[in-house]
Amino acid sequence: MDQLKQQISDLAKANLIDEIRFIDCGELAPVSAFQGRQPLDIMPEGKSIIVTSIYIGNFSLPGFDPKNQARTSRLTLSGFYFNIVDPLEPIKDFLLSKKYKAYICDSLLDDNSFPLKAAGIKAGLGWNGKNTLLLNDKYGSFQALGGIITDADLSQFYEEMENKCGTCKRCIEACPTHALGSHMELNRTNCISNFLEEEELPALDNLNIENYFFECDICQEACPWNRFHLETPLITPMGSTFTSKKEILDLFSFNRLMAMDEKEYNEKVLPLLTGFDLSYALFKRNVMLAYASSNG
């Protein structure tokens, strides 16, 4: 199996994946929160989970003028959402060619998806931060996780990382909609990333979404573990492919977004919102909210 793992690791590197780990299909904690979504619920004969990570800290647009430009999260700009499905396809196909079963966790759908953050913790890729995201020393919270369940026996043990958030509450204090609790809890109703996708806005006083029209990095940008990545992002294979910064800067000017018709939105902006079919009406509402928050 060492040869098989090496071949899979080589495939991961060729597809610009930064980290790859191999854990068993045992229950992922907290078990009570993931009933029906444990790996063996999805593949009863599964033996291993291949956990992968891509650094997305360099998918940013320095030079933003918050009064004149809107923005979205690094996760959006990276082209991934909660997973890294496309780079995993060659690994899945390789396992299938070797007569193993392989199932990619696609958290976009929520159907038959196991919790990737819990898998990342078990794989030694980080700890559960107070912003409810996976954090580690090297990448901060800027990791896009992916996973494959397989009946190939590849698993090994990794020591879980110590939680290093300590007494810090900067992410909790920075969240303008008070979506983060003191016990690593997220109130999804109040989360900016959530309600910008919903027709009904939460009843919050002095609604402030800064200049975000879709998704949000506010809690991540407040995190001390991300300070280095905000100033000098790591140079990584996937991040090096992000070359359209000026084009997106121009695209995200408030003047252009507010004047944008539905045709241009569908052609230029919607493809960036990977996996989400945000309506044109919600897009226009969000742009106006972002403008009001930045220029109020």
Buried (B, 14 or more C-beta within 10 A) or exposed (E): EEEBBEBBBEBBEEBBBBBBBBBBBEBBBEEEEBEEBBBBBBBEEBBBBBBBBBBBBBBBBEEBEBEBBBBBBBBBBBBBBBBBBEBBEBBBEBBEEEEBBBBBBBBBEEEBBBBBBBBBBBBBBBBBBBBBBBBBEBBBBBBBBBBBBBBBEBBEEBEBBEBBBEEBEBBBEBBBBEBBEEEBEBBEBBBBBBBBBEEEEBEBEEBBBBBBBBBBBBBBBBBEBBEEBBEEBBEBBBBEEBEEBEEBBEBBBBEBBEEBEEEBBEEBBBEBBBBBEBEBEBBBBBBBBBBEBBEE
